[in-house]
Amino acid sequence: MKKLTFILFALIISSTINAQSSYTTAAGLGLDLFSGATLVGPSAKFFLAEEHAVQAEVMFESNLTVITGLYEYHGNIEGADGLNWFAGAGPSILLFGNGFGTEIAIRPVAGLDYKITDVPLAFSFDWRPFIGLGDLSNEIGAFGIGIRYVID
């Protein structure tokens, strides 16, 4: 019964939300912050439709490269032009340069995306916990920051 209630609630909410994304493509700099690590690298977001976006990042830190792909569902925040909330998930592949190897993680994500009116800049801040599928431990306190130039 709880699952049915949740599904009905999600359908009602998704049918009443009209995100009206104010851009289609943006690329720039991303940061992935979690305990003991600050990763920096290129980040891009592309809207497939008004509410549906994909985000790709390649982040670097000493002896570590993280490749992340996220699907995000966006919804607008009434009365706040250019500000959207988003939620989604995707995988991260961690490549260790110190001989440790490769790990895979699942990254749920929830956050805010803001496109400045009449300026080609978009900012995002999100919570993206790290759920390791290998030997790595999980990380609840992980956050992402994006600063992107709006191309289209």
GROMACS elastic network, one bead per residue, 0.5 to 0.9 nm:
[ bonds ]
;  ai    aj funct       b0    kb
    1     4     6  0.51450   500
    1     5     6  0.61836   500
    1     6     6  0.85978   500
    2     5     6  0.51230   500
    2     6     6  0.61362   500
    2     7     6  0.86274   500
    3     6     6  0.50770   500
    3     7     6  0.61249   500
    3     8     6  0.86126   500
    4     7     6  0.51171   500
    4     8     6  0.61515   500
    4     9     6  0.85099   500
    5     8     6  0.52190   500
    5     9     6  0.60838   500
    5    10     6  0.85866   500
    6     9     6  0.50650   500
    6    10     6  0.60847   500
    6    11     6  0.85971   500
    7    10     6  0.50991   500
    7    11     6  0.61600   500
    7    12     6  0.86486   500
    8    11     6  0.51310   500
    8    12     6  0.61967   500
    8    13     6  0.86157   500
    9    12     6  0.52151   500
    9    13     6  0.61613   500
    9    14     6  0.85406   500
   10    13     6  0.51752   500
   10    14     6  0.59586   500
   10    15     6  0.84564   500
   11    14     6  0.51769   500
   11    15     6  0.60341   500
   11    16     6  0.86727   500
   12    15     6  0.52801   500
   12    16     6  0.64085   500
   12    17     6  0.88718   500
   13    16     6  0.53354   500
   13    17     6  0.63022   500
   14    17     6  0.53601   500
   14    18     6  0.81776   500
   14    75     6  0.84016   500
   15    18     6  0.79299   500
   17    51     6  0.87133   500
   17    74     6  0.89362   500
   17    75     6  0.60065   500
   17    76     6  0.71363   500
   18    21     6  0.88389   500
   18    50     6  0.76728   500
   18    51     6  0.72905   500
   18    74     6  0.87502   500
   18    75     6  0.63972   500
   18    76     6  0.66769   500
   19    22     6  0.89398   500
   19    50     6  0.60189   500
   19    51     6  0.55310   500
   19    74     6  0.60834   500
   19    77     6  0.81572   500
   19    84     6  0.70702   500
   19    85     6  0.89117   500
   20    23     6  0.88769   500
   20    50     6  0.55125   500
   20    51     6  0.73065   500
   20    74     6  0.89419   500
   20    75     6  0.80133   500
   20    76     6  0.70487   500
   20    82     6  0.88291   500
   20    84     6  0.89496   500
   21    24     6  0.73646   500
   21    47     6  0.79658   500
   21    49     6  0.84033   500
   21    50     6  0.52646   500
   21    51     6  0.70210   500
   21    74     6  0.80592   500
   21    75     6  0.85658   500
   21    76     6  0.80619   500
   21    82     6  0.77165   500
   21    84     6  0.79688   500
   21   115     6  0.88013   500
   22    50     6  0.85260   500
   22    82     6  0.67780   500
   22   115     6  0.70335   500
   22   117     6  0.85771   500
   23    26     6  0.76070   500
   23    46     6  0.85997   500
   23    47     6  0.76446   500
   23    50     6  0.89343   500
   23   115     6  0.78252   500
   23   120     6  0.89706   500
   23   122     6  0.88464   500
   23   150     6  0.68122   500
   23   151     6  0.80626   500
   23   152     6  0.59070   500
   24    45     6  0.79999   500
   24    46     6  0.56864   500
   24    48     6  0.77595   500
   24    49     6  0.83500   500
   24    50     6  0.84315   500
   24    53     6  0.87082   500
   24   150     6  0.78493   500
   24   151     6  0.77197   500
   24   152     6  0.53752   500
   25    44     6  0.74986   500
   25    45     6  0.58239   500
   25    47     6  0.64992   500
   25   149     6  0.86060   500
   25   150     6  0.60193   500
   25   151     6  0.54962   500
   25   152     6  0.51910   500
   26    43     6  0.84650   500
   26    44     6  0.56699   500
   26    45     6  0.53643   500
   26    46     6  0.66286   500
   26   120     6  0.87702   500
   26   121     6  0.81577   500
   26   122     6  0.74428   500
   26   148     6  0.55330   500
   26   149     6  0.53105   500
   26   151     6  0.52967   500
   26   152     6  0.70805   500
   27    42     6  0.74288   500
   27    43     6  0.57441   500
   27    45     6  0.64156   500
   27    46     6  0.87096   500
   27   147     6  0.80318   500
   27   149     6  0.54123   500
   27   150     6  0.66631   500
   27   151     6  0.72864   500
   28    41     6  0.84427   500
   28    42     6  0.57360   500
   28    43     6  0.52950   500
   28    44     6  0.62797   500
   28   146     6  0.73673   500
   28   147     6  0.57608   500
   28   149     6  0.57612   500
   28   150     6  0.86623   500
   29    40     6  0.72586   500
   29    41     6  0.57627   500
   29    43     6  0.52664   500
   29    44     6  0.81079   500
   29    57     6  0.87898   500
   29   145     6  0.83989   500
   29   146     6  0.59133   500
   29   147     6  0.53502   500
   29   148     6  0.61706   500
   29   149     6  0.89272   500
   30    39     6  0.81800   500
   30    40     6  0.58096   500
   30    41     6  0.55048   500
   30    42     6  0.58427   500
   30    43     6  0.51344   500
   30    44     6  0.84817   500
   30    57     6  0.71364   500
   30    58     6  0.85002   500
   30    59     6  0.75455   500
   30   144     6  0.71279   500
   30   145     6  0.56717   500
   30   147     6  0.63901   500
   30   148     6  0.81399   500
   31    38     6  0.68940   500
   31    39     6  0.55717   500
   31    41     6  0.67392   500
   31    42     6  0.87457   500
   31    43     6  0.85874   500
   31    59     6  0.74121   500
   31   143     6  0.81786   500
   31   144     6  0.55203   500
   31   145     6  0.50914   500
   31   146     6  0.64416   500
   31   147     6  0.88471   500
   32    37     6  0.80669   500
   32    38     6  0.59088   500
   32    39     6  0.50339   500
   32    40     6  0.65699   500
   32    41     6  0.87811   500
   32    59     6  0.73680   500
   32   128     6  0.86987   500
   32   142     6  0.72623   500
   32   143     6  0.59426   500
   32   145     6  0.67001   500
   32   146     6  0.89340   500
   33    36     6  0.83047   500
   33    37     6  0.61199   500
   33    39     6  0.64173   500
   33    40     6  0.88358   500
   33   141     6  0.83881   500
   33   142     6  0.55568   500
   33   143     6  0.51337   500
   33   144     6  0.60774   500
   33   145     6  0.82121   500
   34    37     6  0.54878   500
   34    38     6  0.65789   500
   34    39     6  0.86552   500
   34   129     6  0.86463   500
   34   130     6  0.87243   500
   34   139     6  0.72360   500
   34   140     6  0.84211   500
   34   141     6  0.60651   500
   34   143     6  0.64525   500
   34   144     6  0.88008   500
   35    38     6  0.81723   500
   35   139     6  0.76777   500
   35   141     6  0.71713   500
   35   142     6  0.73009   500
   37    61     6  0.73872   500
   38    60     6  0.83965   500
   38    61     6  0.67622   500
   39    59     6  0.53336   500
   39    60     6  0.50750   500
   39    61     6  0.50527   500
   39    62     6  0.87057   500
   39    64     6  0.84878   500
   39    65     6  0.82525   500
   39    66     6  0.81369   500
   40    58     6  0.80251   500
   40    60     6  0.53876   500
   40    61     6  0.69152   500
   41    57     6  0.69329   500
   41    58     6  0.55834   500
   41    60     6  0.59825   500
   42    56     6  0.83788   500
   42    57     6  0.57704   500
   42    58     6  0.57997   500
   42    59     6  0.68606   500
   43    55     6  0.72651   500
   43    56     6  0.58300   500
   43    58     6  0.68282   500
   43    59     6  0.83458   500
   43   146     6  0.71069   500
   43   147     6  0.82559   500
   43   148     6  0.74813   500
   44    54     6  0.83449   500
   44    55     6  0.56248   500
   44    56     6  0.54258   500
   44    57     6  0.65397   500
   44   146     6  0.88213   500
   44   148     6  0.73294   500
   45    53     6  0.67396   500
   45    54     6  0.57363   500
   45    56     6  0.65703   500
   45    57     6  0.89349   500
   45   148     6  0.83924   500
   46    52     6  0.86501   500
   46    53     6  0.54754   500
   46    54     6  0.54406   500
   46    55     6  0.64389   500
   46    56     6  0.87770   500
   47    50     6  0.66107   500
   47    51     6  0.74568   500
   47    52     6  0.57335   500
   47    54     6  0.64103   500
   47    55     6  0.87283   500
   48    51     6  0.78711   500
   48    52     6  0.54552   500
   48    53     6  0.54257   500
   48    54     6  0.73355   500
   49    52     6  0.50987   500
   49    53     6  0.70003   500
   50    53     6  0.79908   500
   50    74     6  0.77259   500
   50    75     6  0.88508   500
   51    72     6  0.80854   500
   51    73     6  0.54773   500
   51    75     6  0.63601   500
   51    76     6  0.89123   500
   51    86     6  0.87914   500
   52    71     6  0.74461   500
   52    72     6  0.59709   500
   52    74     6  0.62249   500
   53    70     6  0.82945   500
   53    71     6  0.59697   500
   53    72     6  0.51344   500
   53    73     6  0.64370   500
   53    74     6  0.74511   500
   54    69     6  0.71706   500
   54    70     6  0.55767   500
   54    72     6  0.60093   500
   54    73     6  0.88453   500
   55    68     6  0.80188   500
   55    69     6  0.57296   500
   55    70     6  0.50432   500
   55    71     6  0.64994   500
   55    72     6  0.75576   500
   56    67     6  0.76451   500
   56    68     6  0.57283   500
   56    70     6  0.64410   500
   57    66     6  0.78907   500
   57    67     6  0.58333   500
   57    68     6  0.51942   500
   57    69     6  0.65908   500
   57    70     6  0.87601   500
   58    65     6  0.70539   500
   58    66     6  0.57360   500
   58    68     6  0.64551   500
   59    64     6  0.82479   500
   59    65     6  0.56610   500
   59    66     6  0.50409   500
   59    67     6  0.64195   500
   59    68     6  0.81448   500
   60    63     6  0.80522   500
   60    64     6  0.59116   500
   60    66     6  0.64702   500
   60    67     6  0.89904   500
   61    64     6  0.51474   500
   61    65     6  0.64620   500
   61    66     6  0.86071   500
   62    65     6  0.82369   500
   62    97     6  0.82396   500
   63    95     6  0.82224   500
   63    96     6  0.56576   500
   63    98     6  0.58790   500
   64    94     6  0.69181   500
   64    95     6  0.57467   500
   64    97     6  0.58815   500
   64    98     6  0.81700   500
   65    93     6  0.81816   500
   65    94     6  0.58588   500
   65    95     6  0.51155   500
   65    96     6  0.65734   500
   65    97     6  0.79124   500
   66    92     6  0.64148   500
   66    93     6  0.55988   500
   66    95     6  0.62641   500
   66    96     6  0.87313   500
   67    91     6  0.83043   500
   67    92     6  0.54794   500
   67    93     6  0.51969   500
   67    94     6  0.66157   500
   67    95     6  0.82884   500
   68    90     6  0.71690   500
   68    91     6  0.58706   500
   68    93     6  0.64956   500
   68    94     6  0.87410   500
   68   107     6  0.83818   500
   69    89     6  0.83204   500
   69    90     6  0.54923   500
   69    91     6  0.58685   500
   69    92     6  0.66436   500
   69   107     6  0.89357   500
   70    88     6  0.68749   500
   70    89     6  0.53854   500
   70    91     6  0.69069   500
   70    92     6  0.86682   500
   70   107     6  0.77899   500
   70   108     6  0.83292   500
   70   109     6  0.79631   500
   71    87     6  0.81643   500
   71    88     6  0.53791   500
   71    89     6  0.56143   500
   71    90     6  0.60979   500
   71   109     6  0.88134   500
   72    86     6  0.59339   500
   72    87     6  0.53128   500
   72    89     6  0.68361   500
   72    90     6  0.88422   500
   72   109     6  0.77775   500
   72   110     6  0.83598   500
   73    85     6  0.83450   500
   73    86     6  0.53183   500
   73    87     6  0.54223   500
   73    88     6  0.59893   500
   74    84     6  0.62457   500
   74    85     6  0.56915   500
   74    87     6  0.68198   500
   74    88     6  0.88837   500
   74   112     6  0.89290   500
   74   113     6  0.85924   500
   75    83     6  0.88830   500
   75    84     6  0.54643   500
   75    85     6  0.54102   500
   75    86     6  0.62531   500
   75    87     6  0.89458   500
   76    79     6  0.89828   500
   76    80     6  0.80405   500
   76    81     6  0.83327   500
   76    82     6  0.79565   500
   76    83     6  0.63506   500
   76    85     6  0.62307   500
   76    86     6  0.86978   500
   77    80     6  0.57373   500
   77    81     6  0.77213   500
   77    82     6  0.84745   500
   77    83     6  0.60934   500
   77    84     6  0.56161   500
   77    85     6  0.69173   500
   78    81     6  0.76315   500
   78    83     6  0.86350   500
   79    83     6  0.89346   500
   80    83     6  0.55842   500
   80    84     6  0.82887   500
   81    84     6  0.84791   500
   81   114     6  0.85293   500
   81   115     6  0.84082   500
   81   116     6  0.85548   500
   81   117     6  0.78073   500
   82   113     6  0.79336   500
   82   114     6  0.53682   500
   82   116     6  0.63221   500
   82   117     6  0.67075   500
   82   122     6  0.89756   500
   83   112     6  0.69872   500
   83   113     6  0.57985   500
   83   115     6  0.66249   500
   83   116     6  0.86142   500
   84   111     6  0.84993   500
   84   112     6  0.56961   500
   84   113     6  0.51597   500
   84   114     6  0.63521   500
   84   115     6  0.86762   500
   85   110     6  0.75285   500
   85   111     6  0.56933   500
   85   113     6  0.61812   500
   85   114     6  0.87775   500
   86   109     6  0.78706   500
   86   110     6  0.55582   500
   86   111     6  0.53741   500
   86   112     6  0.60773   500
   86   113     6  0.73039   500
   86   126     6  0.85731   500
   87   108     6  0.76870   500
   87   109     6  0.54171   500
   87   111     6  0.65198   500
   87   112     6  0.88815   500
   87   126     6  0.89155   500
   88   107     6  0.85313   500
   88   108     6  0.58544   500
   88   109     6  0.51980   500
   88   110     6  0.65482   500
   89   106     6  0.72298   500
   89   107     6  0.54144   500
   89   109     6  0.54249   500
   89   110     6  0.85026   500
   89   128     6  0.84387   500
   90   105     6  0.85555   500
   90   106     6  0.58720   500
   90   107     6  0.53154   500
   90   108     6  0.64757   500
   90   109     6  0.81389   500
   91   104     6  0.70091   500
   91   105     6  0.57043   500
   91   107     6  0.57845   500
   91   108     6  0.86080   500
   92   103     6  0.83376   500
   92   104     6  0.57601   500
   92   105     6  0.51054   500
   92   106     6  0.62116   500
   92   107     6  0.67572   500
   92   130     6  0.86611   500
   93   102     6  0.70885   500
   93   103     6  0.59326   500
   93   105     6  0.65002   500
   93   106     6  0.89699   500
   94   101     6  0.82782   500
   94   102     6  0.55472   500
   94   103     6  0.50572   500
   94   104     6  0.61322   500
   94   105     6  0.78406   500
   95   100     6  0.83793   500
   95   101     6  0.61867   500
   95   103     6  0.67813   500
   95   104     6  0.89946   500
   96    99     6  0.64128   500
   96   100     6  0.57029   500
   96   101     6  0.53149   500
   96   102     6  0.61576   500
   96   103     6  0.83079   500
   97   100     6  0.71221   500
   97   101     6  0.73854   500
   98   101     6  0.77365   500
  102   134     6  0.88812   500
  103   132     6  0.74951   500
  103   133     6  0.71859   500
  103   134     6  0.59015   500
  103   135     6  0.76538   500
  103   136     6  0.75549   500
  104   131     6  0.86644   500
  104   132     6  0.62976   500
  104   133     6  0.56890   500
  104   134     6  0.66389   500
  104   136     6  0.89971   500
  105   130     6  0.63066   500
  105   131     6  0.52477   500
  105   133     6  0.53886   500
  105   134     6  0.77834   500
  105   136     6  0.87517   500
  105   138     6  0.87425   500
  106   129     6  0.82806   500
  106   130     6  0.63015   500
  106   131     6  0.51313   500
  106   132     6  0.66021   500
  106   133     6  0.74462   500
  107   128     6  0.57383   500
  107   129     6  0.57836   500
  107   130     6  0.53302   500
  107   131     6  0.63623   500
  107   132     6  0.88523   500
  108   127     6  0.81488   500
  108   128     6  0.55237   500
  108   129     6  0.61762   500
  108   130     6  0.76424   500
  108   131     6  0.83727   500
  109   126     6  0.65067   500
  109   127     6  0.56601   500
  109   129     6  0.71252   500
  109   143     6  0.88868   500
  109   144     6  0.89965   500
  110   125     6  0.86245   500
  110   126     6  0.54500   500
  110   127     6  0.54426   500
  110   128     6  0.67100   500
  111   124     6  0.71961   500
  111   125     6  0.56036   500
  111   127     6  0.60428   500
  111   128     6  0.85256   500
  111   144     6  0.88379   500
  112   123     6  0.82618   500
  112   124     6  0.55452   500
  112   125     6  0.54986   500
  112   126     6  0.62650   500
  113   122     6  0.70432   500
  113   123     6  0.57541   500
  113   125     6  0.67362   500
  113   126     6  0.84776   500
  113   146     6  0.87984   500
  114   121     6  0.84823   500
  114   122     6  0.54789   500
  114   123     6  0.51581   500
  114   124     6  0.61864   500
  114   125     6  0.89252   500
  115   118     6  0.88743   500
  115   119     6  0.78992   500
  115   120     6  0.76358   500
  115   121     6  0.59895   500
  115   123     6  0.64510   500
  115   124     6  0.87801   500
  115   150     6  0.84478   500
  116   119     6  0.54516   500
  116   120     6  0.70052   500
  116   121     6  0.59412   500
  116   122     6  0.62933   500
  116   123     6  0.83048   500
  117   120     6  0.79052   500
  117   121     6  0.85836   500
  118   121     6  0.88530   500
  119   122     6  0.85788   500
  119   150     6  0.84828   500
  120   148     6  0.84335   500
  120   149     6  0.57362   500
  120   151     6  0.73756   500
  120   152     6  0.87266   500
  121   147     6  0.73151   500
  121   148     6  0.58043   500
  121   150     6  0.54893   500
  122   146     6  0.78831   500
  122   147     6  0.60980   500
  122   148     6  0.52400   500
  122   149     6  0.64132   500
  122   150     6  0.65389   500
  123   145     6  0.75221   500
  123   146     6  0.54652   500
  123   148     6  0.63556   500
  123   149     6  0.89817   500
  124   144     6  0.78047   500
  124   145     6  0.56120   500
  124   147     6  0.67616   500
  124   148     6  0.85696   500
  125   143     6  0.73849   500
  125   144     6  0.57348   500
  125   146     6  0.65278   500
  126   142     6  0.87020   500
  126   143     6  0.56126   500
  126   144     6  0.51187   500
  126   145     6  0.65851   500
  126   146     6  0.87676   500
  127   140     6  0.87377   500
  127   141     6  0.76416   500
  127   142     6  0.60811   500
  127   144     6  0.63404   500
  128   139     6  0.89791   500
  128   140     6  0.77654   500
  128   141     6  0.78182   500
  128   142     6  0.53755   500
  128   143     6  0.53627   500
  128   144     6  0.67078   500
  129   138     6  0.76541   500
  129   139     6  0.56574   500
  129   141     6  0.62102   500
  129   142     6  0.50764   500
  129   143     6  0.73494   500
  130   137     6  0.83703   500
  130   138     6  0.54219   500
  130   140     6  0.63086   500
  130   141     6  0.82664   500
  130   142     6  0.67869   500
  131   136     6  0.85207   500
  131   137     6  0.74284   500
  131   139     6  0.65961   500
  131   140     6  0.81208   500
  132   135     6  0.71806   500
  132   136     6  0.54243   500
  132   137     6  0.58684   500
  132   138     6  0.53804   500
  132   139     6  0.81272   500
  133   136     6  0.72955   500
  133   137     6  0.85390   500
  133   138     6  0.87106   500
  134   137     6  0.81143   500
  139   142     6  0.63485   500
  148   151     6  0.89793   500
